[in-house]
């Protein structure tokens, strides 16, 4: 699902995106002419390899997602804002979902067989 930045307004625009067993839904709200806020959730599950034995682990998802989207380079000074810069004035919701899933996958995961092993405690 791709959304043109110019389609956003102060009225929430609802979106829903599926990828494999993950479901991403929420709202987009225009804050300024080139800054929007995304509030949503990712639910479902993903497969992640165990970091010790590489066995696939099914990870349940119930992630609250909130960040800002900038149409082009963000030139604000709010240090605590989480801002994603968008190219070509098009929001690619599938790409945002993929990116959020990759963030979850970057965490350390251990299967039930490897939990509590001496290698697990070193991390």
Secondary structure, DSSP 8 states (H G I E B T S, - for coil): -EEEGGG--SS-EEEEEEETTEEEEEEEEEEETTEEEEEEEEEEEEEEE-TTT--EEEEEEEEEEEEEEEESS-----TT--EEEESTTEEEHHHHHHHHHHHHHTS----TTTTT-HHHHH-
